[in-house]
Amino acid sequence: MKLLVAHDGSESSLAAIDDLARAGLPSKGHALVLSVLDAWVPPRGTQADEALPAMQAIREGIHKALERTRDTAEVGANRLRDKLPGWSITAEACADAPAVAIVKRAEGLDGGINGQPADLVVMGSRGLGAVRRLLLGSVTQKVMHTLRRSLRIGRERQGPITTDPRIIIGVDGSDHARAAIDAVVSRAWPAGTHILVASFAQGVAGIEHSDIVGPTSSVWSTDPANPGAGPPSSWAQQLATDAAGVIRARCPGVSVSTVVHLGDPKYGLVEEARDWGGRGADCIFVGASGVRGFERVLLGSVSNHVAMHAPCSVEIVHTRPR
């Protein structure tokens, strides 16, 4: 597994690293901890050198700032080594627009992770410059909306700390939801892990949370992926049951349960993560786009809302590029 951890030294970024101890990651893998200095200077020998005599001093100042940024990356790498002792972990720093640099490395550009794209990108929900009232920092939002690889937004757990991981996975029959199931079953979950498969039938009760009410609204009366499949509750239950069966078969020692709600999944998943069993969840796994998404849209409304409002970590799972 190849992991890219974007680290800026913030409390949120450190919490995202700590959260990986409960992410079911394999015992071995490769990880790059990347810290990005938000700066750019033209290369030497350009017209900028003649037009701006102070360019040398600017370059020297950025060089010193980049050294401090490398120190930040190494702090993050050392912290990650404590959480993933069997992994090969390196630290790097670069000067660029942070979101651009993160996406390029994740997609396999500029060296990628050992020359390959990342299997998973990890970020904190807010960076050093984020205002407390913001639900997500600007860099995290930009990466979330442009990245074509899976993204984990790590958060410090709100609520009682539990011994065993508590995972929620949202299913709706889409390719991205199936990719989320695949992501969950590919992990090395410890015995005792609790996984809740959540499906949502958007019938009449979903009207109060619907963005649009009309012939093509989010108020469904049948399975949108299979018109005529029957009442919403029946196909939603079947989706949850099928997913739970896959997880039980692939993840021995894990406790798997299902829940079907009548309502909008973007609200229901957040509520479930907060209230599940009185202890909440450690992470929500959700597909990047649902059954009503468009190929040109990288992020669906459900995954966007869940990432913004969840009280726990969120993994947004993309299908593997063909």
matplotlib code that plots the C-alpha trace (Angstrom):
import matplotlib.pyplot as plt

x = [0.0, 1.2, 0.2, 0.6, 0.3, 0.0, 1.3, 1.6, 2.3, -1.2, -3.1, -5.5, -2.7, -1.2, -4.7, -5.0, -1.7, -2.7, -6.0, -4.2, -3.5, -7.2, -7.5, -6.9, -3.8, -1.6, 1.5, 3.8, 3.7, 5.3, 4.4, 5.5, 4.9, 4.8, 4.9, 4.3, 5.6, 3.1, 5.6, 7.0, 10.1, 11.1, 14.1, 17.5, 18.6, 15.2, 14.2, 13.0, 16.7, 17.2, 13.8, 14.0, 17.5, 16.2, 15.3, 18.4, 17.4, 13.9, 15.3, 17.4, 14.4, 12.4, 15.3, 15.4, 11.6, 11.8, 14.3, 11.8, 9.1, 11.4, 11.7, 7.9, 7.7, 10.2, 8.3, 5.2, 7.2, 8.5, 5.0, 3.8, 6.7, 5.4, 1.9, 3.1, 6.4, 6.6, 6.3, 8.9, 8.3, 10.1, 9.6, 9.8, 9.1, 8.5, 7.5, 4.2, 0.5, -0.3, -3.3, -1.6, 1.5, -0.6, -2.7, 0.3, 2.2, -0.9, -1.6, 1.9, 3.5, 6.8, 7.9, 4.6, 5.2, 8.1, 7.2, 3.6, 0.2, -0.9, -3.5, -4.7, -4.1, -4.4, -5.1, -6.3, -9.6, -8.1, -4.6, -2.6, -4.4, -7.9, -10.4, -11.9, -15.4, -14.7, -15.7, -12.9, -9.8, -9.4, -6.5, -8.4, -11.5, -9.5, -7.8, -11.2, -12.7, -9.9, -8.2, -9.0, -7.5, -9.1, -8.8, -9.0, -9.8, -8.6, -10.3, -9.8, -12.6, -15.5, -16.9, -15.7, -12.5, -13.3, -10.9, -12.1, -12.5, -16.1, -16.6, -19.6, -19.9, -22.6, -23.9, -26.2, -25.4, -23.1, -19.7, -18.1, -20.0, -18.7, -15.2, -15.8, -16.8, -13.6, -11.6, -13.0, -12.5, -8.9, -7.9, -6.4, -9.0, -8.3, -10.7, -13.5, -13.8, -17.5, -18.7, -22.1, -23.4, -25.9, -28.3, -31.0, -34.3, -35.3, -39.0, -41.6, -39.7, -36.8, -38.7, -37.7, -34.0, -34.4, -32.6, -35.2, -38.7, -39.9, -39.9, -36.1, -35.7, -33.9, -37.3, -37.2, -39.9, -37.9, -34.2, -32.8, -30.2, -32.9, -36.4, -39.2, -37.2, -39.9, -40.3, -37.3, -36.9, -36.7, -33.9, -32.1, -32.2, -30.9, -28.0, -27.1, -27.5, -25.3, -22.6, -22.6, -22.2, -19.2, -17.6, -18.3, -16.7, -13.6, -13.1, -13.2, -13.4, -15.2, -18.7, -21.0, -24.5, -26.8, -29.2, -31.7, -33.2, -35.8, -34.2, -31.3, -28.0, -25.9, -27.7, -28.3, -24.6, -23.6, -26.3, -25.4, -21.7, -22.6, -25.2, -24.4, -24.8, -24.2, -20.5, -20.5, -18.0, -14.3, -14.7, -17.2, -16.4, -18.3, -18.1, -17.0, -20.2, -23.5, -26.0, -27.1, -23.7, -22.3, -19.0, -17.7, -18.4, -15.6, -17.4, -21.1, -23.3, -23.4, -19.7, -19.2, -21.7, -20.4, -16.8, -17.8, -20.0, -19.0, -17.9, -15.3, -12.8, -14.1, -12.7, -13.9, -13.3, -12.9, -13.0, -9.6, -8.7, -8.8]
y = [0.0, 3.5, 6.3, 10.1, 12.1, 15.8, 17.4, 21.1, 20.8, 21.8, 20.0, 18.8, 17.3, 15.6, 14.2, 12.8, 10.9, 9.6, 8.4, 6.1, 3.7, 2.8, 2.8, -1.0, -0.4, -3.4, -4.1, -3.0, -0.4, 2.8, 6.3, 9.7, 12.6, 15.8, 19.3, 22.1, 25.7, 28.0, 29.9, 30.0, 31.7, 31.8, 29.6, 31.2, 32.9, 34.3, 37.9, 38.1, 38.3, 41.4, 43.0, 42.5, 42.8, 41.6, 38.2, 36.6, 37.7, 36.4, 33.1, 32.9, 33.6, 30.9, 28.5, 29.0, 28.7, 25.4, 24.0, 24.7, 23.0, 19.9, 19.9, 19.9, 17.0, 15.0, 15.6, 14.2, 11.2, 10.4, 10.5, 8.2, 5.8, 5.4, 4.5, 2.3, 0.7, -1.8, 0.8, 2.5, 6.1, 9.1, 12.9, 15.6, 19.2, 21.4, 24.9, 25.2, 25.8, 23.2, 21.7, 21.5, 19.8, 17.3, 16.3, 16.0, 13.7, 11.7, 11.2, 9.9, 13.1, 14.7, 11.2, 10.1, 7.5, 5.4, 6.4, 5.3, 7.0, 6.9, 4.4, 6.8, 10.4, 11.5, 15.1, 16.9, 18.7, 22.1, 23.5, 26.1, 29.0, 27.7, 29.7, 27.6, 28.1, 26.6, 22.9, 22.2, 24.2, 25.6, 23.3, 20.2, 21.4, 22.0, 18.6, 16.9, 18.4, 17.7, 14.5, 11.3, 9.1, 8.0, 10.6, 10.2, 13.3, 12.5, 14.0, 13.7, 11.5, 13.4, 11.2, 8.3, 6.5, 2.9, -0.1, -1.5, 0.5, 1.5, 1.9, 3.0, 2.3, 3.9, 1.8, 2.7, 0.2, 2.6, 1.7, 4.1, 2.5, -0.9, 0.6, 1.7, -1.9, -3.1, -0.5, -1.7, -5.5, -4.9, -3.5, -5.5, -4.9, -6.2, -8.8, -7.0, -4.2, -3.1, -2.3, -0.8, -1.0, 1.8, 2.2, 4.8, 4.6, 8.1, 8.0, 10.4, 11.0, 12.2, 15.2, 17.5, 17.1, 17.1, 19.8, 19.6, 18.2, 17.2, 14.4, 14.1, 15.0, 13.0, 11.6, 8.1, 5.6, 2.8, 1.8, 4.5, 2.0, -0.6, 1.0, -1.3, -3.0, -2.6, -0.4, 1.6, -0.2, -3.6, -2.7, -0.7, -3.6, -5.9, -3.6, -3.5, -7.3, -8.1, -5.7, -7.1, -10.6, -9.6, -8.0, -11.0, -13.4, -11.2, -9.9, -12.8, -11.6, -8.4, -7.7, -6.6, -5.1, -3.3, -0.4, 1.0, 4.5, 6.3, 9.7, 11.4, 9.6, 12.8, 13.7, 10.1, 9.1, 12.1, 11.4, 7.7, 8.5, 10.7, 8.5, 4.8, 2.7, 5.7, 5.6, 7.0, 6.0, 6.4, 6.7, 6.8, 5.2, 6.6, 6.5, 9.6, 9.7, 7.9, 6.4, 9.9, 11.3, 12.4, 11.1, 14.7, 15.4, 14.2, 14.5, 13.8, 15.8, 13.0, 12.6, 16.3, 16.9, 13.9, 15.2, 18.6, 17.7, 14.3, 14.2, 11.6, 10.7, 10.2, 8.2, 9.2, 6.3, 6.7, 3.8, 2.8, 4.6, 2.3]
z = [0.0, -0.9, 1.4, 1.0, 4.2, 3.8, 7.0, 7.9, 11.6, 12.7, 15.5, 12.9, 10.8, 13.8, 14.7, 11.2, 11.7, 15.1, 13.6, 11.2, 14.1, 13.9, 10.1, 9.6, 7.5, 6.7, 8.7, 5.9, 3.2, 1.8, 3.1, 2.1, 4.5, 2.4, 3.8, 1.3, 1.6, -0.1, -2.2, -5.7, -7.2, -10.9, -11.7, -11.8, -15.0, -15.9, -16.6, -13.0, -11.9, -13.9, -13.2, -9.5, -8.0, -4.6, -6.1, -4.6, -1.1, -1.8, -2.9, 0.3, 2.5, 0.8, 1.1, 4.8, 5.0, 3.0, 5.5, 8.3, 6.2, 5.8, 9.6, 9.8, 7.4, 9.5, 12.7, 11.0, 9.6, 13.1, 14.5, 11.7, 12.4, 15.9, 14.5, 11.6, 12.8, 10.0, 7.2, 5.1, 5.7, 4.1, 4.6, 1.9, 1.5, -1.6, -2.5, -4.4, -4.1, -1.3, -2.9, -6.3, -4.9, -2.9, -5.9, -8.3, -5.9, -5.2, -8.9, -9.5, -10.8, -9.5, -8.3, -6.8, -4.1, -5.2, -8.7, -8.4, -7.5, -3.9, -2.9, -0.2, 0.7, 4.3, 5.5, 8.5, 8.4, 8.9, 8.5, 10.3, 8.6, 9.0, 11.0, 13.8, 12.6, 9.2, 8.9, 6.4, 5.6, 2.1, 1.1, 2.2, 0.3, -2.9, -2.7, -2.0, -5.1, -7.5, -6.4, -8.3, -5.6, -2.4, 0.4, 4.2, 6.2, 9.7, 12.7, 16.5, 17.8, 19.3, 22.1, 24.2, 23.0, 22.3, 22.3, 19.0, 15.8, 14.9, 11.1, 9.1, 5.4, 3.3, 0.4, -2.5, -5.2, -7.2, -8.5, -6.0, -3.1, -4.2, -4.3, -0.7, 0.3, -1.4, 0.5, 3.8, 3.2, 2.0, 5.4, 8.3, 10.9, 14.4, 15.9, 17.6, 15.1, 14.6, 11.1, 10.4, 6.8, 6.3, 3.5, 2.9, 1.2, 0.2, 0.3, 1.7, 4.9, 2.8, 1.5, 4.4, 3.5, -0.2, -2.2, -5.1, -5.1, -8.6, -11.1, -10.9, -7.3, -4.5, -3.3, -4.8, -4.9, -6.5, -6.8, -9.1, -10.4, -11.2, -11.8, -10.8, -8.2, -5.5, -2.4, -1.4, 1.9, 0.2, -2.2, 0.4, 2.8, 0.1, -0.6, 3.1, 3.5, 0.4, 1.5, 5.0, 3.6, 1.6, 4.7, 6.9, 4.4, 3.9, 7.4, 10.0, 13.6, 12.7, 13.9, 11.1, 11.4, 9.1, 9.3, 6.8, 7.3, 5.4, 4.6, 2.9, 3.3, 3.5, 6.8, 8.0, 7.8, 9.9, 12.5, 12.6, 13.1, 16.0, 17.7, 16.8, 19.9, 22.1, 21.2, 17.6, 14.9, 14.3, 10.5, 7.7, 4.4, 1.5, -2.3, -4.1, -6.2, -5.8, -8.2, -9.3, -9.9, -13.3, -14.5, -15.0, -11.3, -9.1, -5.8, -5.1, -2.7, -0.2, 0.1, 0.2, 3.0, 5.0, 4.7, 5.8, 8.8, 10.1, 13.8, 12.9, 10.2, 6.6, 3.8, 0.3, -2.0, -5.7, -8.2, -9.5, -12.7, -15.7]

ax = plt.figure().add_subplot(projection="3d")
ax.plot(x, y, z, "-o")
ax.set_aspect("equal")
plt.show()
